[in-house]
Amino acid sequence: MDKISRQFGDNLKRTRLAKNMSQTDLGEKLGVDKGYISTLESGKKNPTLATISKLAKALGIASDELLK
């Protein structure tokens, strides 16, 4: 896993927890399994730009917040 994937995953997890959402909650908003959210948070998978946009919208933040 590279540094960018790890940073994205950390940002996603931190934001999700700050919004008091479980991986299941976020997965349901996106129509994906919580396992997929877990792989993103662990940096094992890289999301598409469309997925980053959907994640940000579900979390109520700007997409760039996940990429910082």
N, C-alpha and C positions, 0 to 999 in steps of 0.2 A: 504494500500500500504506500502511496506517495504522500508527501506532505500536504498537498492541496486536498486530496480526498479525506485525509484525517481532519484537516481544519474544517472542511465543509461538514463532516459528520459531527464534530464537536459543536459547531454553530447550530446545527439542526437540533441536536439533543438539548443543548442549553436553552434554546428558544422554546422548544416543545415543553420542557419542564417548567419554564417561566410562565407558560400559558396554562399550566396545570393539566396537560394532556398526556395520556398514555400513548404508547406506540399504536395500540389498538384504536384509540380515538382518532389519531391522525390518519391511520390507514383507512378507516371507515370514511373519513372525509374525502379521501382520494380514490377510494374504490380499489385499494390494494391490501394485501395481507400485511399484518404487523411484522412478519419476517422480512419483508422488503424494506420497511422502515429501519429495522435493525441492521440490515446489511449496509444501508446508506450511512447510518450513524457510526458504524464501525469502520467505515472507509473501504469496505470490500467491493462496493459497486459505485460506479459513477453515474449520476442521473443525467438525463438529457436536459437541454435548456427548457423544454416544455414542462418537464417534471419539476425542475427548480421553481418555475413560475407557479405551478399548481401548489407546491409545498408552501411557498411564500404566501400565496393567497389564503390557503387554509389556516396559516398561522397569523394572518393579519399583519404581515410585514412586507417590506420591499425585498425583491429578489436579491439585491446586492448585500443585504444583511447576512444572508447565508454564505456569501462568498468572501467575506472579509477575513 
